[in-house]
Amino acid sequence: MDYIELNLLEMLDIYGEDKLQSILSRFICPQNIDVENFIQSKAIGFARQRLAMTYWYRC
């Protein structure tokens, strides 16, 4: 299976903040609620500050 790796900052440039936040707000991770909360509410800010780079993988 082929995967596409997207850097969150690249996605921010492509989609804009509102659309990307909408996408990330639908992310769920029942195994780890802290990961879910980070992606939904902090990932964009951390990426902008270069504190934590987040990557999105798609098939």
PQR file of N, CA, C, O and H, with PARSE charges and radii, in Angstrom:
ATOM      1  N   MET A   1       0.845  -1.169   0.000 -0.4000 1.5000
ATOM      2  CA  MET A   1       0.000   0.000   0.000 -0.0000 2.0000
ATOM      3  C   MET A   1       0.897   1.240   0.000  0.5500 1.7000
ATOM      4  O   MET A   1       1.868   1.308   0.753 -0.5500 1.4000
ATOM      5  N   ASP A   2       0.572   2.207  -0.835 -0.4000 1.5000
ATOM      6  CA  ASP A   2       1.334   3.448  -0.912 -0.0000 2.0000
ATOM      7  C   ASP A   2       0.770   4.473   0.064  0.5500 1.7000
ATOM      8  O   ASP A   2      -0.442   4.583   0.248 -0.5500 1.4000
ATOM      9  H   ASP A   2      -0.218   2.152  -1.446  0.4000 1.0000
ATOM     10  N   TYR A   3       1.681   5.220   0.686 -0.4000 1.5000
ATOM     11  CA  TYR A   3       1.291   6.258   1.624 -0.0000 2.0000
ATOM     12  C   TYR A   3       1.808   7.598   1.141  0.5500 1.7000
ATOM     13  O   TYR A   3       2.846   7.679   0.484 -0.5500 1.4000
ATOM     14  H   TYR A   3       2.666   5.130   0.536  0.4000 1.0000
ATOM     15  N   ILE A   4       1.082   8.636   1.469 -0.4000 1.5000
ATOM     16  CA  ILE A   4       1.507  10.003   1.203 -0.0000 2.0000
ATOM     17  C   ILE A   4       1.777  10.645   2.556  0.5500 1.7000
ATOM     18  O   ILE A   4       0.932  10.601   3.450 -0.5500 1.4000
ATOM     19  H   ILE A   4       0.239   8.571   2.003  0.4000 1.0000
ATOM     20  N   GLU A   5       2.956  11.242   2.705 -0.4000 1.5000
ATOM     21  CA  GLU A   5       3.313  11.913   3.950 -0.0000 2.0000
ATOM     22  C   GLU A   5       3.165  13.416   3.755  0.5500 1.7000
ATOM     23  O   GLU A   5       3.751  13.990   2.838 -0.5500 1.4000
ATOM     24  H   GLU A   5       3.642  11.277   1.978  0.4000 1.0000
ATOM     25  N   LEU A   6       2.385  14.045   4.615 -0.4000 1.5000
ATOM     26  CA  LEU A   6       2.171  15.482   4.539 -0.0000 2.0000
ATOM     27  C   LEU A   6       2.568  16.132   5.851  0.5500 1.7000
ATOM     28  O   LEU A   6       2.135  15.710   6.923 -0.5500 1.4000
ATOM     29  H   LEU A   6       1.909  13.579   5.361  0.4000 1.0000
ATOM     30  N   ASN A   7       3.378  17.140   5.760 -0.4000 1.5000
ATOM     31  CA  ASN A   7       3.762  17.930   6.924 -0.0000 2.0000
ATOM     32  C   ASN A   7       2.604  18.865   7.245  0.5500 1.7000
ATOM     33  O   ASN A   7       1.993  19.431   6.338 -0.5500 1.4000
ATOM     34  H   ASN A   7       3.730  17.483   4.890  0.4000 1.0000
ATOM     35  N   LEU A   8       2.301  19.029   8.514 -0.4000 1.5000
ATOM     36  CA  LEU A   8       1.182  19.873   8.919 -0.0000 2.0000
ATOM     37  C   LEU A   8       1.346  21.312   8.415  0.5500 1.7000
ATOM     38  O   LEU A   8       0.358  21.953   8.055 -0.5500 1.4000
ATOM     39  H   LEU A   8       2.797  18.569   9.251  0.4000 1.0000
ATOM     40  N   LEU A   9       2.569  21.819   8.385 -0.4000 1.5000
ATOM     41  CA  LEU A   9       2.783  23.177   7.874 -0.0000 2.0000
ATOM     42  C   LEU A   9       2.488  23.260   6.378  0.5500 1.7000
ATOM     43  O   LEU A   9       1.976  24.274   5.902 -0.5500 1.4000
ATOM     44  H   LEU A   9       3.371  21.299   8.677  0.4000 1.0000
ATOM     45  N   GLU A  10       2.808  22.202   5.636 -0.4000 1.5000
ATOM     46  CA  GLU A  10       2.472  22.171   4.214 -0.0000 2.0000
ATOM     47  C   GLU A  10       0.961  22.153   4.032  0.5500 1.7000
ATOM     48  O   GLU A  10       0.423  22.826   3.152 -0.5500 1.4000
ATOM     49  H   GLU A  10       3.224  21.379   6.022  0.4000 1.0000
ATOM     50  N   MET A  11       0.281  21.377   4.873 -0.4000 1.5000
ATOM     51  CA  MET A  11      -1.175  21.335   4.805 -0.0000 2.0000
ATOM     52  C   MET A  11      -1.775  22.693   5.143  0.5500 1.7000
ATOM     53  O   MET A  11      -2.792  23.088   4.573 -0.5500 1.4000
ATOM     54  H   MET A  11       0.717  20.831   5.587  0.4000 1.0000
ATOM     55  N   LEU A  12      -1.149  23.401   6.065 -0.4000 1.5000
ATOM     56  CA  LEU A  12      -1.606  24.737   6.431 -0.0000 2.0000
ATOM     57  C   LEU A  12      -1.515  25.675   5.230  0.5500 1.7000
ATOM     58  O   LEU A  12      -2.426  26.466   4.987 -0.5500 1.4000
ATOM     59  H   LEU A  12      -0.323  23.080   6.528  0.4000 1.0000
ATOM     60  N   ASP A  13      -0.425  25.587   4.484 -0.4000 1.5000
ATOM     61  CA  ASP A  13      -0.269  26.403   3.279 -0.0000 2.0000
ATOM     62  C   ASP A  13      -1.295  26.035   2.208  0.5500 1.7000
ATOM     63  O   ASP A  13      -1.823  26.905   1.515 -0.5500 1.4000
ATOM     64  H   ASP A  13       0.316  24.944   4.682  0.4000 1.0000
ATOM     65  N   ILE A  14      -1.567  24.747   2.083 -0.4000 1.5000
ATOM     66  CA  ILE A  14      -2.480  24.277   1.036 -0.0000 2.0000
ATOM     67  C   ILE A  14      -3.935  24.597   1.366  0.5500 1.7000
ATOM     68  O   ILE A  14      -4.663  25.130   0.528 -0.5500 1.4000
ATOM     69  H   ILE A  14      -1.138  24.040   2.646  0.4000 1.0000
ATOM     70  N   TYR A  15      -4.355  24.271   2.580 -0.4000 1.5000
ATOM     71  CA  TYR A  15      -5.772  24.371   2.941 -0.0000 2.0000
ATOM     72  C   TYR A  15      -6.158  25.651   3.673  0.5500 1.7000
ATOM     73  O   TYR A  15      -7.325  26.043   3.659 -0.5500 1.4000
ATOM     74  H   TYR A  15      -3.764  23.838   3.261  0.4000 1.0000
ATOM     75  N   GLY A  16      -5.200  26.298   4.304 -0.4000 1.5000
ATOM     76  CA  GLY A  16      -5.525  27.441   5.149 -0.0000 2.0000
ATOM     77  C   GLY A  16      -5.911  26.959   6.534  0.5500 1.7000
ATOM     78  O   GLY A  16      -6.254  25.793   6.724 -0.5500 1.4000
ATOM     79  H   GLY A  16      -4.252  25.980   4.315  0.4000 1.0000
ATOM     80  N   GLU A  17      -5.852  27.861   7.493 -0.4000 1.5000
ATOM     81  CA  GLU A  17      -6.050  27.461   8.887 -0.0000 2.0000
ATOM     82  C   GLU A  17      -7.462  26.964   9.174  0.5500 1.7000
ATOM     83  O   GLU A  17      -7.626  25.959   9.867 -0.5500 1.4000
ATOM     84  H   GLU A  17      -5.572  28.809   7.338  0.4000 1.0000
ATOM     85  N   ASP A  18      -8.472  27.635   8.665 -0.4000 1.5000
ATOM     86  CA  ASP A  18      -9.849  27.237   8.974 -0.0000 2.0000
ATOM     87  C   ASP A  18     -10.167  25.839   8.460  0.5500 1.7000
ATOM     88  O   ASP A  18     -10.736  25.025   9.188 -0.5500 1.4000
ATOM     89  H   ASP A  18      -8.339  28.452   8.102  0.4000 1.0000
ATOM     90  N   LYS A  19      -9.807  25.557   7.226 -0.4000 1.5000
ATOM     91  CA  LYS A  19     -10.081  24.238   6.646 -0.0000 2.0000
ATOM     92  C   LYS A  19      -9.268  23.163   7.361  0.5500 1.7000
ATOM     93  O   LYS A  19      -9.796  22.094   7.669 -0.5500 1.4000
ATOM     94  H   LYS A  19      -9.345  26.217   6.635  0.4000 1.0000
ATOM     95  N   LEU A  20      -7.982  23.434   7.629 -0.4000 1.5000
ATOM     96  CA  LEU A  20      -7.152  22.453   8.311 -0.0000 2.0000
ATOM     97  C   LEU A  20      -7.680  22.190   9.714  0.5500 1.7000
ATOM     98  O   LEU A  20      -7.717  21.038  10.146 -0.5500 1.4000
ATOM     99  H   LEU A  20      -7.553  24.302   7.379  0.4000 1.0000
ATOM    100  N   GLN A  21      -8.087  23.222  10.429 -0.4000 1.5000
ATOM    101  CA  GLN A  21      -8.647  23.020  11.764 -0.0000 2.0000
ATOM    102  C   GLN A  21      -9.912  22.175  11.695  0.5500 1.7000
ATOM    103  O   GLN A  21     -10.157  21.347  12.572 -0.5500 1.4000
ATOM    104  H   GLN A  21      -8.057  24.158  10.078  0.4000 1.0000
ATOM    105  N   SER A  22     -10.704  22.379  10.671 -0.4000 1.5000
ATOM    106  CA  SER A  22     -11.900  21.572  10.473 -0.0000 2.0000
ATOM    107  C   SER A  22     -11.542  20.102  10.258  0.5500 1.7000
ATOM    108  O   SER A  22     -12.194  19.212  10.803 -0.5500 1.4000
ATOM    109  H   SER A  22     -10.505  23.052   9.959  0.4000 1.0000
ATOM    110  N   ILE A  23     -10.513  19.856   9.468 -0.4000 1.5000
ATOM    111  CA  ILE A  23     -10.048  18.486   9.218 -0.0000 2.0000
ATOM    112  C   ILE A  23      -9.552  17.857  10.510  0.5500 1.7000
ATOM    113  O   ILE A  23      -9.944  16.740  10.850 -0.5500 1.4000
ATOM    114  H   ILE A  23      -9.983  20.579   9.025  0.4000 1.0000
ATOM    115  N   LEU A  24      -8.689  18.569  11.233 -0.4000 1.5000
ATOM    116  CA  LEU A  24      -8.094  18.024  12.452 -0.0000 2.0000
ATOM    117  C   LEU A  24      -9.118  17.848  13.566  0.5500 1.7000
ATOM    118  O   LEU A  24      -8.949  16.979  14.422 -0.5500 1.4000
ATOM    119  H   LEU A  24      -8.370  19.476  10.957  0.4000 1.0000
ATOM    120  N   SER A  25     -10.158  18.643  13.572 -0.4000 1.5000
ATOM    121  CA  SER A  25     -11.159  18.536  14.632 -0.0000 2.0000
ATOM    122  C   SER A  25     -11.931  17.220  14.562  0.5500 1.7000
ATOM    123  O   SER A  25     -12.578  16.830  15.533 -0.5500 1.4000
ATOM    124  H   SER A  25     -10.295  19.348  12.877  0.4000 1.0000
ATOM    125  N   ARG A  26     -11.866  16.543  13.433 -0.4000 1.5000
ATOM    126  CA  ARG A  26     -12.539  15.253  13.279 -0.0000 2.0000
ATOM    127  C   ARG A  26     -11.647  14.065  13.630  0.5500 1.7000
ATOM    128  O   ARG A  26     -12.089  12.917  13.580 -0.5500 1.4000
ATOM    129  H   ARG A  26     -11.340  16.860  12.644  0.4000 1.0000
ATOM    130  N   PHE A  27     -10.391  14.341  13.986 -0.4000 1.5000
ATOM    131  CA  PHE A  27      -9.455  13.274  14.339 -0.0000 2.0000
ATOM    132  C   PHE A  27      -9.879  12.639  15.661  0.5500 1.7000
ATOM    133  O   PHE A  27     -10.172  13.341  16.629 -0.5500 1.4000
ATOM    134  H   PHE A  27     -10.032  15.273  14.027  0.4000 1.0000
ATOM    135  N   ILE A  28      -9.909  11.301  15.697 -0.4000 1.5000
ATOM    136  CA  ILE A  28     -10.227  10.611  16.946 -0.0000 2.0000
ATOM    137  C   ILE A  28      -9.161   9.560  17.230  0.5500 1.7000
ATOM    138  O   ILE A  28      -8.604   8.953  16.315 -0.5500 1.4000
ATOM    139  H   ILE A  28      -9.671  10.730  14.912  0.4000 1.0000
ATOM    140  N   CYS A  29      -8.891   9.360  18.502 -0.4000 1.5000
ATOM    141  CA  CYS A  29      -7.923   8.363  18.949 -0.0000 2.0000
ATOM    142  C   CYS A  29      -8.402   7.807  20.297  0.5500 1.7000
ATOM    143  O   CYS A  29      -7.943   8.248  21.351 -0.5500 1.4000
ATOM    144  H   CYS A  29      -9.343   9.853  19.245  0.4000 1.0000
ATOM    145  N   PRO A  30      -9.322   6.842  20.258 -0.5600 1.5000
ATOM    146  CA  PRO A  30      -9.872   6.309  21.508  0.2800 2.0000
ATOM    147  C   PRO A  30      -8.816   5.695  22.430  0.5500 1.7000
ATOM    148  O   PRO A  30      -9.016   5.640  23.643 -0.5500 1.4000
ATOM    149  N   GLN A  31      -7.702   5.235  21.871 -0.4000 1.5000
ATOM    150  CA  GLN A  31      -6.654   4.625  22.688 -0.0000 2.0000
ATOM    151  C   GLN A  31      -5.868   5.645  23.495  0.5500 1.7000
ATOM    152  O   GLN A  31      -5.279   5.306  24.521 -0.5500 1.4000
ATOM    153  H   GLN A  31      -7.540   5.280  20.885  0.4000 1.0000
ATOM    154  N   ASN A  32      -5.855   6.916  23.033 -0.4000 1.5000
ATOM    155  CA  ASN A  32      -5.063   7.927  23.724 -0.0000 2.0000
ATOM    156  C   ASN A  32      -5.727   9.297  23.565  0.5500 1.7000
ATOM    157  O   ASN A  32      -5.518   9.986  22.567 -0.5500 1.4000
ATOM    158  H   ASN A  32      -6.333   7.192  22.199  0.4000 1.0000
ATOM    159  N   ILE A  33      -6.504   9.671  24.531 -0.4000 1.5000
ATOM    160  CA  ILE A  33      -7.249  10.926  24.474 -0.0000 2.0000
ATOM    161  C   ILE A  33      -6.310  12.140  24.459  0.5500 1.7000
ATOM    162  O   ILE A  33      -6.670  13.191  23.929 -0.5500 1.4000
ATOM    163  H   ILE A  33      -6.673   9.112  25.343  0.4000 1.0000
ATOM    164  N   ASP A  34      -5.105  12.003  25.038 -0.4000 1.5000
ATOM    165  CA  ASP A  34      -4.143  13.110  25.004 -0.0000 2.0000
ATOM    166  C   ASP A  34      -3.682  13.392  23.575  0.5500 1.7000
ATOM    167  O   ASP A  34      -3.525  14.550  23.191 -0.5500 1.4000
ATOM    168  H   ASP A  34      -4.813  11.149  25.469  0.4000 1.0000
ATOM    169  N   VAL A  35      -3.468  12.348  22.797 -0.4000 1.5000
ATOM    170  CA  VAL A  35      -3.095  12.521  21.389 -0.0000 2.0000
ATOM    171  C   VAL A  35      -4.249  13.179  20.636  0.5500 1.7000
ATOM    172  O   VAL A  35      -4.039  14.105  19.851 -0.5500 1.4000
ATOM    173  H   VAL A  35      -3.596  11.407  23.110  0.4000 1.0000
ATOM    174  N   GLU A  36      -5.443  12.705  20.874 -0.4000 1.5000
ATOM    175  CA  GLU A  36      -6.614  13.293  20.227 -0.0000 2.0000
ATOM    176  C   GLU A  36      -6.727  14.778  20.546  0.5500 1.7000
ATOM    177  O   GLU A  36      -6.929  15.590  19.642 -0.5500 1.4000
ATOM    178  H   GLU A  36      -5.613  11.954  21.512  0.4000 1.0000
ATOM    179  N   ASN A  37      -6.601  15.141  21.811 -0.4000 1.5000
ATOM    180  CA  ASN A  37      -6.684  16.552  22.211 -0.0000 2.0000
ATOM    181  C   ASN A  37      -5.573  17.382  21.590  0.5500 1.7000
ATOM    182  O   ASN A  37      -5.812  18.514  21.168 -0.5500 1.4000
ATOM    183  H   ASN A  37      -6.438  14.482  22.545  0.4000 1.0000
ATOM    184  N   PHE A  38      -4.359  16.837  21.527 -0.4000 1.5000
ATOM    185  CA  PHE A  38      -3.246  17.565  20.928 -0.0000 2.0000
ATOM    186  C   PHE A  38      -3.530  17.861  19.458  0.5500 1.7000
ATOM    187  O   PHE A  38      -3.402  19.003  19.017 -0.5500 1.4000
ATOM    188  H   PHE A  38      -4.166  15.918  21.870  0.4000 1.0000
ATOM    189  N   ILE A  39      -3.911  16.845  18.708 -0.4000 1.5000
ATOM    190  CA  ILE A  39      -4.170  17.037  17.280 -0.0000 2.0000
ATOM    191  C   ILE A  39      -5.306  18.023  17.065  0.5500 1.7000
ATOM    192  O   ILE A  39      -5.220  18.894  16.199 -0.5500 1.4000
ATOM    193  H   ILE A  39      -4.015  15.917  19.066  0.4000 1.0000
ATOM    194  N   GLN A  40      -6.357  17.893  17.840 -0.4000 1.5000
ATOM    195  CA  GLN A  40      -7.526  18.754  17.652 -0.0000 2.0000
ATOM    196  C   GLN A  40      -7.298  20.197  18.066  0.5500 1.7000
ATOM    197  O   GLN A  40      -7.888  21.105  17.478 -0.5500 1.4000
ATOM    198  H   GLN A  40      -6.427  17.185  18.543  0.4000 1.0000
ATOM    199  N   SER A  41      -6.451  20.430  19.070 -0.4000 1.5000
ATOM    200  CA  SER A  41      -6.389  21.795  19.594 -0.0000 2.0000
ATOM    201  C   SER A  41      -5.009  22.444  19.645  0.5500 1.7000
ATOM    202  O   SER A  41      -4.921  23.663  19.793 -0.5500 1.4000
ATOM    203  H   SER A  41      -5.972  19.693  19.548  0.4000 1.0000
ATOM    204  N   LYS A  42      -3.937  21.675  19.529 -0.4000 1.5000
ATOM    205  CA  LYS A  42      -2.611  22.272  19.704 -0.0000 2.0000
ATOM    206  C   LYS A  42      -1.645  22.052  18.550  0.5500 1.7000
ATOM    207  O   LYS A  42      -0.650  22.770  18.448 -0.5500 1.4000
ATOM    208  H   LYS A  42      -4.009  20.685  19.409  0.4000 1.0000
ATOM    209  N   ALA A  43      -1.900  21.095  17.688 -0.4000 1.5000
ATOM    210  CA  ALA A  43      -0.926  20.715  16.664 -0.0000 2.0000
ATOM    211  C   ALA A  43      -0.550  21.872  15.739  0.5500 1.7000
ATOM    212  O   ALA A  43       0.625  22.039  15.413 -0.5500 1.4000
ATOM    213  H   ALA A  43      -2.708  20.511  17.771  0.4000 1.0000
ATOM    214  N   ILE A  44      -1.512  22.659  15.318 -0.4000 1.5000
ATOM    215  CA  ILE A  44      -1.219  23.769  14.405 -0.0000 2.0000
ATOM    216  C   ILE A  44      -0.313  24.791  15.084  0.5500 1.7000
ATOM    217  O   ILE A  44       0.681  25.216  14.496 -0.5500 1.4000
ATOM    218  H   ILE A  44      -2.467  22.524  15.583  0.4000 1.0000
ATOM    219  N   GLY A  45      -0.636  25.187  16.297 -0.4000 1.5000
ATOM    220  CA  GLY A  45       0.184  26.155  17.026 -0.0000 2.0000
ATOM    221  C   GLY A  45       1.588  25.645  17.286  0.5500 1.7000
ATOM    222  O   GLY A  45       2.552  26.395  17.129 -0.5500 1.4000
ATOM    223  H   GLY A  45      -1.443  24.841  16.774  0.4000 1.0000
ATOM    224  N   PHE A  46       1.726  24.386  17.680 -0.4000 1.5000
ATOM    225  CA  PHE A  46       3.044  23.803  17.916 -0.0000 2.0000
ATOM    226  C   PHE A  46       3.853  23.739  16.629  0.5500 1.7000
ATOM    227  O   PHE A  46       5.057  23.994  16.641 -0.5500 1.4000
ATOM    228  H   PHE A  46       0.943  23.777  17.807  0.4000 1.0000
ATOM    229  N   ALA A  47       3.205  23.402  15.519 -0.4000 1.5000
ATOM    230  CA  ALA A  47       3.907  23.341  14.232 -0.0000 2.0000
ATOM    231  C   ALA A  47       4.401  24.730  13.833  0.5500 1.7000
ATOM    232  O   ALA A  47       5.537  24.884  13.385 -0.5500 1.4000
ATOM    233  H   ALA A  47       2.227  23.194  15.509  0.4000 1.0000
ATOM    234  N   ARG A  48       3.552  25.730  13.996 -0.4000 1.5000
ATOM    235  CA  ARG A  48       3.957  27.102  13.651 -0.0000 2.0000
ATOM    236  C   ARG A  48       5.158  27.570  14.468  0.5500 1.7000
ATOM    237  O   ARG A  48       6.022  28.281  13.956 -0.5500 1.4000
ATOM    238  H   ARG A  48       2.629  25.604  14.360  0.4000 1.0000
ATOM    239  N   GLN A  49       5.211  27.175  15.723 -0.4000 1.5000
ATOM    240  CA  GLN A  49       6.317  27.569  16.607 -0.0000 2.0000
ATOM    241  C   GLN A  49       7.523  26.636  16.472  0.5500 1.7000
ATOM    242  O   GLN A  49       8.556  26.834  17.113 -0.5500 1.4000
ATOM    243  H   GLN A  49       4.509  26.597  16.139  0.4000 1.0000
ATOM    244  N   ARG A  50       7.368  25.624  15.630 -0.4000 1.5000
ATOM    245  CA  ARG A  50       8.426  24.611  15.423 -0.0000 2.0000
ATOM    246  C   ARG A  50       8.750  23.854  16.718  0.5500 1.7000
ATOM    247  O   ARG A  50       9.885  23.421  16.921 -0.5500 1.4000
ATOM    248  H   ARG A  50       6.529  25.464  15.110  0.4000 1.0000
ATOM    249  N   LEU A  51       7.759  23.701  17.581 -0.4000 1.5000
ATOM    250  CA  LEU A  51       7.944  22.963  18.830 -0.0000 2.0000
ATOM    251  C   LEU A  51       7.705  21.470  18.635  0.5500 1.7000
ATOM    252  O   LEU A  51       8.348  20.642  19.281 -0.5500 1.4000
ATOM    253  H   LEU A  51       6.838  24.052  17.416  0.4000 1.0000
ATOM    254  N   ALA A  52       6.782  21.133  17.748 -0.4000 1.5000
ATOM    255  CA  ALA A  52       6.491  19.735  17.453 -0.0000 2.0000
ATOM    256  C   ALA A  52       5.983  19.666  16.013  0.5500 1.7000
ATOM    257  O   ALA A  52       4.948  20.247  15.685 -0.5500 1.4000
ATOM    258  H   ALA A  52       6.259  21.806  17.224  0.4000 1.0000
ATOM    259  N   MET A  53       6.700  18.968  15.175 -0.4000 1.5000
ATOM    260  CA  MET A  53       6.281  18.831  13.786 -0.0000 2.0000
ATOM    261  C   MET A  53       5.387  17.608  13.671  0.5500 1.7000
ATOM    262  O   MET A  53       5.761  16.510  14.083 -0.5500 1.4000
ATOM    263  H   MET A  53       7.540  18.497  15.441  0.4000 1.0000
ATOM    264  N   THR A  54       4.222  17.807  13.114 -0.4000 1.5000
ATOM    265  CA  THR A  54       3.242  16.746  12.979 -0.0000 2.0000
ATOM    266  C   THR A  54       3.114  16.381  11.512  0.5500 1.7000
ATOM    267  O   THR A  54       3.076  17.254  10.645 -0.5500 1.4000
ATOM    268  H   THR A  54       3.919  18.699  12.779  0.4000 1.0000
ATOM    269  N   TYR A  55       3.049  15.107  11.244 -0.4000 1.5000
ATOM    270  CA  TYR A  55       2.893  14.602   9.884 -0.0000 2.0000
ATOM    271  C   TYR A  55       1.612  13.824   9.776  0.5500 1.7000
ATOM    272  O   TYR A  55       1.188  13.167  10.726 -0.5500 1.4000
ATOM    273  H   TYR A  55       3.079  14.398  11.948  0.4000 1.0000
ATOM    274  N   TRP A  56       1.001  13.899   8.627 -0.4000 1.5000
ATOM    275  CA  TRP A  56      -0.254  13.223   8.347 -0.0000 2.0000
ATOM    276  C   TRP A  56       0.051  12.207   7.253  0.5500 1.7000
ATOM    277  O   TRP A  56       0.664  12.550   6.242 -0.5500 1.4000
ATOM    278  H   TRP A  56       1.346  14.434   7.856  0.4000 1.0000
ATOM    279  N   TYR A  57      -0.365  10.982   7.443 -0.4000 1.5000
ATOM    280  CA  TYR A  57      -0.140   9.917   6.459 -0.0000 2.0000
ATOM    281  C   TYR A  57      -1.472   9.484   5.892  0.5500 1.7000
ATOM    282  O   TYR A  57      -2.429   9.225   6.621 -0.5500 1.4000
ATOM    283  H   TYR A  57      -0.863  10.704   8.264  0.4000 1.0000
ATOM    284  N   ARG A  58      -1.513   9.410   4.556 -0.4000 1.5000
ATOM    285  CA  ARG A  58      -2.719   8.961   3.857 -0.0000 2.0000
ATOM    286  C   ARG A  58      -2.360   7.819   2.937  0.5500 1.7000
ATOM    287  O   ARG A  58      -1.239   7.733   2.436 -0.5500 1.4000
ATOM    288  H   ARG A  58      -0.735   9.620   3.964  0.4000 1.0000
ATOM    289  N   CYS A  59      -3.328   6.940   2.718 -0.4000 1.5000
ATOM    290  CA  CYS A  59      -3.151   5.861   1.734 -0.0000 2.0000
ATOM    291  C   CYS A  59      -3.696   6.342   0.407  0.5500 1.7000
ATOM    292  O   CYS A  59      -3.658   5.607  -0.579 -0.5500 1.4000
ATOM    293  H   CYS A  59      -4.239   7.010   3.125  0.4000 1.0000
TER
END
